[in-house]
């Protein structure tokens, strides 16, 4: 749609919601905010009013409920968007409950017409539409009431919002007449619940389809647009890059031909305790002013990471102090999958991050209530990271510590990462040893040798040599090659 044709918007002021609405609610229309009791309708309606007033508009909030305004304002007082100085000039609260009970819908229309004109309201919030519907003598009378609201909205240039509880009817009569419908839900998934919203209708406007999670905090509603919808086209054009970013591990960089290909996604796959985080610390500690780094993790708190890095001889604390690296830690609990992604992308945007270590992929997976969308989610997120010129390293945990197979944490791994580094424990000569293998490096030559690596205090992660004379290394249970067997091509011992 061209700018000349674009409908003027009334921004909601709710983080994330205006992205979903392509800028806000179409101005001068009638929009329904619908949900079960406790879904967050009243909070959303008030948040919209206070944001509108802060931008120079005037809001009229009319309740058709028995709840007193004093009690509503008491609850709103805990929200940061609440500003008592806006009352009653910029935001006015009135009750239509008595008029509706005494004079019916005609009396309510007269009240709304008079108050909107007298207060020069540019937003009208009518809370409790279900009470008006119950008072109507017929569907025809209720439709006439909605039509009268449309007329008043056009006459006064006022955008109207109707807050209501879902009635259970297949297609309520008002749904065919209004310009927009936003549904708020609070659904139980096993032992947890997740709030979400979706747009049922937005006449003459584009919007992001599907379910979008949100939270209610002391800031009000915080909405997190679903990643697959928000970034189905990356936010900026992608470009091919030929550079390589060193990992900080000399032997590994030699195997990679100089380092990780720039603006690609690499997975470090291995069992718990194999050294994935250590590898990531080496990589992220190569950050600098020209290549700001981000450590985005779930398992180790920042103080423990700083201590671990220092034991490896890495100056993570100094890099953090200089602003070259930021550590973002997400305590495991009931995280929202899309909220995590937006926190990650916001941090990348804020500092122009070029090196990212995400430790680990399992933290995102455990936050998901829809395992079936994980592959699409990471594919879209990876495309967005590439388009922003971020060179990403994921840690990916396998289930078995030692065993004949390597089980990737999810399907569609080829669409998630261009490069894959496998780290394995190998039993040989009654000792547990560590093995590194480059499984793939897309579009680049690499050394496929199986290399032993060690992790030492003060030296960190270093490659030791090849497993000459061994067979079945990738099974986890190595055995010596029979005498006279063919020698595999490998690097010489370092």
C-alpha positions in Angstrom: 0.0 0.0 0.0 1.4 3.4 -0.9 1.8 6.1 1.7 -0.9 8.2 0.0 -3.4 5.3 0.5 -2.2 4.4 4.0 -4.9 4.7 6.7 -4.0 6.9 9.6 -3.3 4.9 12.8 -3.9 5.3 16.5 -0.8 3.7 18.1 -1.6 1.4 21.1 1.6 2.3 22.9 1.9 -1.4 23.8 5.3 -2.8 23.0 5.0 -5.3 20.2 1.3 -4.8 19.5 1.8 -2.0 17.1 4.2 -4.1 15.1 1.5 -6.8 14.8 -1.0 -4.1 13.8 1.3 -2.6 11.2 1.5 0.7 13.2 -1.6 0.7 15.3 -5.4 0.7 15.1 -7.0 2.3 12.0 -8.2 5.8 13.1 -11.9 6.5 13.3 -12.9 2.9 13.4 -14.6 0.6 15.9 -12.5 -2.1 17.4 -13.4 -5.0 19.8 -10.9 -6.1 22.5 -12.3 -9.5 23.5 -11.3 -12.1 26.0 -12.4 -14.1 29.1 -12.4 -12.5 32.5 -8.8 -11.9 33.6 -7.4 -12.0 30.1 -6.1 -8.5 30.3 -8.7 -6.4 28.4 -9.1 -3.7 31.0 -5.3 -3.3 31.4 -4.9 -3.1 27.6 -7.8 -0.6 27.3 -6.3 1.7 30.0 -2.8 1.4 28.7 -4.0 2.5 25.3 -5.8 5.5 26.8 -2.8 6.7 28.8 -0.5 6.4 25.8 -3.0 8.3 23.7 -3.2 11.1 26.3 0.5 11.3 26.5 0.7 11.9 22.8 -1.8 14.8 23.0 -5.1 13.0 22.6 -8.1 12.9 24.9 -9.7 9.6 26.1 -13.1 8.9 27.6 -13.4 5.6 29.5 -17.0 4.5 30.0 -17.8 1.5 32.2 -21.0 -0.6 32.0 -19.9 -2.7 34.9 -20.8 -2.6 38.6 -17.1 -2.2 39.6 -16.4 1.2 41.0 -13.9 3.5 39.3 -12.1 3.9 42.6 -11.3 0.2 42.7 -10.2 0.2 39.0 -7.9 3.2 39.6 -6.5 1.5 42.7 -5.4 -1.5 40.6 -4.1 0.8 37.8 -2.0 2.7 40.3 0.4 -0.3 40.3 1.1 0.2 36.6 3.9 2.5 35.5 1.8 3.9 32.6 -0.8 5.3 35.1 -0.5 9.1 35.5 -2.9 10.7 37.9 -2.1 14.1 36.5 -4.0 13.1 33.3 -7.3 13.0 35.3 -9.9 14.3 34.5 -8.9 16.6 31.7 -7.0 14.2 29.4 -8.6 11.0 30.6 -12.1 11.0 32.0 -13.9 8.0 33.7 -17.7 7.9 33.7 -20.2 5.1 34.5 -22.9 4.2 32.0 -24.2 1.4 34.2 -27.1 3.4 35.8 -28.2 5.0 32.5 -28.1 1.6 30.7 -30.3 0.0 33.5 -32.8 2.9 33.6 -33.0 4.1 30.0 -31.7 1.2 27.9 -29.5 1.5 24.8 -31.1 4.7 23.6 -30.2 6.4 26.8 -26.7 5.1 26.6 -26.3 6.4 23.0 -27.4 9.8 24.2 -24.9 9.7 27.1 -22.0 8.7 24.8 -22.9 11.3 22.2 -23.0 14.1 24.8 -19.8 13.1 26.7 -17.7 12.6 23.5 -18.7 16.0 22.2 -18.3 17.8 25.5 -14.8 16.3 26.3 -13.6 16.4 22.7 -12.6 12.8 23.0 -10.5 11.2 20.3 -10.6 7.8 21.9 -13.7 6.2 23.4 -13.3 3.1 25.5 -16.5 1.3 26.3 -15.9 -1.4 28.9 -18.6 -4.1 29.3 -20.2 -4.4 25.9 -21.7 -7.7 27.0 -24.0 -5.7 29.4 -25.3 -3.6 26.5 -25.9 -6.7 24.4 -27.9 -8.3 27.3 -30.0 -5.2 27.7 -30.9 -5.1 24.0 -34.4 -6.3 23.1 -33.2 -8.0 19.9 -30.2 -8.5 17.7 -31.6 -5.7 15.5 -31.6 -3.2 18.4 -28.0 -4.2 19.3 -26.9 -3.8 15.7 -28.5 -0.3 15.6 -26.6 0.6 18.7 -23.3 -0.4 17.1 -24.3 1.5 13.9 -24.9 4.6 16.0 -21.5 4.3 17.6 -20.0 4.1 14.0 -21.9 7.3 13.1 -20.6 9.2 16.2 -17.1 8.0 15.6 -17.1 9.4 12.1 -18.8 12.6 13.2 -16.3 13.4 16.0 -13.2 11.8 14.5 -13.2 9.4 17.5 -11.7 5.9 17.5 -13.9 3.6 19.5 -12.9 0.4 21.5 -15.4 -2.0 22.8 -14.3 -4.4 25.6 -16.2 -7.6 25.9 -16.2 -11.2 27.0 -16.5 -13.8 24.4 -20.2 -15.0 24.3 -19.6 -18.4 22.7 -21.7 -17.6 19.7 -20.2 -18.6 16.4 -20.4 -15.2 14.8 -21.7 -12.5 17.2 -23.6 -9.8 15.3 -21.2 -7.0 16.2 -18.3 -8.9 14.6 -19.7 -8.3 11.2 -19.9 -4.5 11.8 -16.7 -3.5 13.5 -13.4 -2.7 11.9 -11.1 -4.7 14.1 -11.2 -7.6 16.6 -8.3 -8.4 19.0 -8.7 -11.6 21.0 -6.8 -12.1 24.3 -6.5 -15.6 25.7 -4.9 -17.4 28.7 -4.5 -21.0 27.8 -3.2 -23.9 30.0 -0.5 -26.1 28.5 0.2 -29.0 30.9 1.2 -27.4 34.2 1.7 -23.9 32.8 -0.4 -21.2 31.2 0.6 -18.7 28.5 -1.2 -15.5 27.6 -1.5 -14.7 23.9 -3.4 -12.6 21.5 -4.3 -12.7 17.9 -6.0 -10.5 15.4 -9.3 -11.9 14.2 -10.1 -9.0 11.9 -8.5 -5.7 10.9 -10.5 -4.2 8.0 -8.5 -2.6 5.2 -5.2 -3.2 6.8 -2.4 -5.7 6.9 -1.3 -7.3 10.2 0.8 -10.2 11.5 -1.4 -13.3 11.6 -1.4 -16.1 14.2 -0.9 -16.3 17.9 1.4 -13.9 19.7 2.4 -14.4 23.3 2.3 -11.5 25.9 2.9 -10.9 29.5 1.3 -8.4 32.0 4.0 -6.7 34.0 4.2 -3.4 36.0 4.7 -1.8 32.6 1.4 -3.1 31.4 1.1 -5.5 28.5 4.3 -6.6 26.7 3.5 -8.4 23.5 6.1 -10.5 21.6 5.3 -10.8 17.9 5.7 -14.4 16.8 9.2 -14.7 15.2 8.0 -16.7 12.1 5.5 -13.9 11.3 7.6 -10.9 12.3 10.7 -11.9 10.4 9.4 -14.1 7.6 11.2 -11.6 5.5 14.5 -10.5 7.2 14.5 -6.9 8.5 17.3 -6.0 6.1 18.7 -7.4 2.8 21.1 -10.3 3.1 24.5 -10.1 1.5 27.2 -12.7 0.8 30.3 -12.2 2.9 33.7 -13.8 2.3 35.4 -13.1 5.6 36.2 -15.5 8.4 36.1 -15.0 12.1 38.8 -16.8 14.2 37.5 -19.0 17.0 40.4 -18.2 19.2 41.5 -21.9 19.0 44.6 -22.1 16.8 44.3 -25.7 15.7 40.5 -25.4 15.0 41.0 -22.2 12.9 43.6 -24.1 10.8 41.0 -26.9 10.2 38.4 -24.3 9.2 40.8 -22.5 6.9 40.9 -19.4 9.0 37.8 -19.5 11.2 34.0 -19.6 11.0 32.6 -18.2 7.7 31.3 -14.7 8.4 27.5 -14.2 8.9 26.8 -17.9 9.2 25.3 -20.1 11.9 27.5 -22.9 13.4 26.4 -25.6 15.8 28.7 -27.1 18.4 27.1 -30.5 19.1 28.1 -32.6 22.0 27.2 -34.2 25.3 27.0 -32.4 28.6 30.5 -31.6 30.0 32.3 -32.1 26.7 33.5 -28.5 26.4 30.9 -26.7 24.3 30.7 -23.7 26.6 34.6 -23.6 26.8 34.7 -23.5 23.0 32.1 -20.7 23.0 34.1 -18.7 25.6 37.2 -18.8 23.3 35.1 -17.6 20.4 33.4 -14.8 22.2 36.6 -13.6 23.8 37.9 -12.7 20.4 35.4 -9.9 20.3 36.6 -6.3 20.1 35.5 -2.8 19.2 35.0 -3.8 15.5 33.3 -7.1 16.4 31.2 -6.6 19.5 30.2 -9.9 21.2 27.2 -11.2 23.0 27.1 -14.3 25.3 23.4 -15.3 25.5 23.1 -18.2 27.9 20.7 -20.2 30.1 22.9 -22.3 32.4 25.7 -20.3 33.9 25.3 -17.1 35.8 27.6 -14.1 34.8 29.8 -14.5 37.9 30.3 -18.2 37.2 31.1 -17.5 33.6 33.7 -14.9 34.5 35.3 -17.3 37.0 35.3 -20.1 34.4 36.9 -17.9 31.7 39.6 -16.7 34.1 40.5 -20.3 34.9 41.0 -20.9 31.2 43.2 -17.9 30.8 40.6 -15.9 29.0 40.0 -12.2 29.9 36.2 -12.2 29.7 35.9 -9.8 32.6 38.2 -7.2 30.9 36.2 -7.5 27.7 32.9 -7.0 29.5 34.4 -4.0 31.4 35.5 -2.4 28.1 32.0 -2.9 26.6 33.3 -5.4 24.0 31.1 -8.2 25.3 27.7 -8.3 27.0 26.5 -11.3 29.0 22.8 -11.9 29.0 21.6 -14.7 31.3 18.1 -16.1 31.2 17.2 -18.1 34.4 15.4 -21.3 33.3 11.8 -21.3 34.3 8.6 -20.4 32.4 10.3 -18.3 29.6 8.4 -17.3 26.5 10.1 -18.6 23.4 9.4 -15.5 21.3 10.2 -13.2 24.2 13.7 -14.7 24.4 14.2 -14.2 20.6 13.2 -10.5 20.8 15.5 -10.0 23.8 18.3 -11.5 21.8 17.6 -9.4 18.7 17.1 -6.2 20.7 20.6 -6.8 22.3 22.1 -7.4 18.9 20.6 -4.2 17.5 21.5 -2.1 20.6 25.3 -2.8 20.4 25.7 -3.8 16.7 26.8 -7.3 17.7 28.9 -9.3 15.2 29.9 -12.3 17.4 27.1 -14.3 19.1 27.5 -17.3 21.3 24.1 -18.8 22.2 24.6 -21.3 25.1 22.5 -23.4 24.5 19.8 -24.2 22.1 18.1 -26.4 24.7 17.0 -23.3 26.7 14.9 -22.1 23.8 13.5 -25.6 23.2 12.4 -25.9 26.8 10.6 -22.6 26.7 8.4 -23.8 23.8 4.9 -24.9 24.2 4.7 -25.9 20.5 7.6 -28.3 19.7 6.3 -28.6 16.2 7.3 -25.0 15.4 10.9 -25.2 16.6 12.5 -26.0 13.3 10.7 -23.1 11.5 11.4 -20.8 14.5 15.2 -21.4 14.4 15.3 -21.3 10.6 13.7 -17.8 10.5 15.8 -16.6 13.5 19.0 -17.8 11.8 18.0 -16.0 8.6 17.5 -12.8 10.6 20.9 -13.2 12.3 22.7 -13.7 8.9 21.0 -10.7 7.4 22.3 -8.6 10.3 25.8 -9.8 9.7 26.0 -11.8 12.9 28.4 -14.8 13.0 26.6 -17.2 15.4 27.8 -20.2 17.4 25.1 -22.4 19.0 25.8 -25.0 21.6 23.6 -28.1 21.0 23.4 -30.9 23.6 23.1 -34.5 22.6 21.3 -36.9 24.9 23.9 -39.7 25.3 27.3 -39.0 26.8 28.9 -42.0 25.0 27.1 -44.2 22.5 27.2 -45.5 18.9 25.1 -42.6 17.5 25.0 -38.8 17.6 21.4 -37.6 18.1 20.7 -34.0 17.0 18.3 -32.2 19.3 15.7 -31.5 16.5 15.0 -32.3 12.9 15.8 -30.1 9.9 19.4 -29.4 11.1 20.5 -28.5 7.6 18.2 -25.5 7.5 19.4 -24.4 11.0 23.2 -24.3 10.6 25.7 -24.1 7.8 28.5 -25.4 9.8 28.6 -28.3 12.4 31.3 -29.1 14.9 30.9 -32.4 16.7 32.5 -33.0 20.1 32.5 -36.5 21.5 33.8 -38.5 24.4 35.8 -41.5 23.2 36.8 -44.5 25.4 40.3 -45.8 24.4 42.9 -47.7 26.4 40.7 -47.4 29.5 40.7 -43.7 29.3 38.0 -41.1 28.4 39.3 -38.8 25.7 37.7 -35.9 23.8 37.3 -35.9 20.0 36.5 -33.0 17.6 35.2 -33.5 14.1 34.1 -30.9 11.5 31.0 -32.5 10.1 30.3 -29.8 7.6 31.3 -26.3 6.6 29.0 -25.1 3.9 30.7 -23.4 0.8 34.2 -23.8 2.2 37.0 -26.4 2.3 37.8 -27.8 5.7 40.0 -30.5 7.3 37.8 -33.6 8.1 40.4 -35.2 10.4 39.3 -36.6 13.7 41.2 -34.6 16.3 41.7 -35.1 20.0 41.4 -32.0 22.2 42.1 -31.2 25.8 40.9 -28.5 28.2 43.5 -27.3 30.7 43.6 -24.6 33.4 45.4 -21.5 32.1 45.4 -22.8 28.5 41.8 -23.6 27.8 40.7 -25.5 24.7 43.5 -26.8 22.5 43.8 -29.5 19.8 46.3 -32.2 20.7 46.5 -34.5 17.6 44.9 -37.3 15.6 43.9 -40.7 16.7 46.4 -42.7 14.7 45.9 -46.4 14.8 42.4 -46.2 16.0 39.1 -47.3 14.5 35.4 -46.9 15.3 36.2 -43.5 16.9 32.8 -42.0 16.2 31.0 -44.9 17.9 32.4 -43.7 21.2 34.3 -47.0 21.8 37.5 -46.8 19.9 39.7 -49.9 19.1 43.1 -50.3 17.7 43.5 -51.1 14.0 44.8 -54.6 13.4 48.5 -54.9 12.5 49.1 -54.3 8.8 45.8 -52.4 8.5 45.6 -49.5 6.1 46.6 -46.2 7.7 44.0 -43.4 7.4 44.9 -40.0 6.1 45.4 -37.6 9.0 47.3 -34.8 10.3 50.6 -35.5 12.0 50.7 -35.3 15.8 51.2 -31.8 17.0 
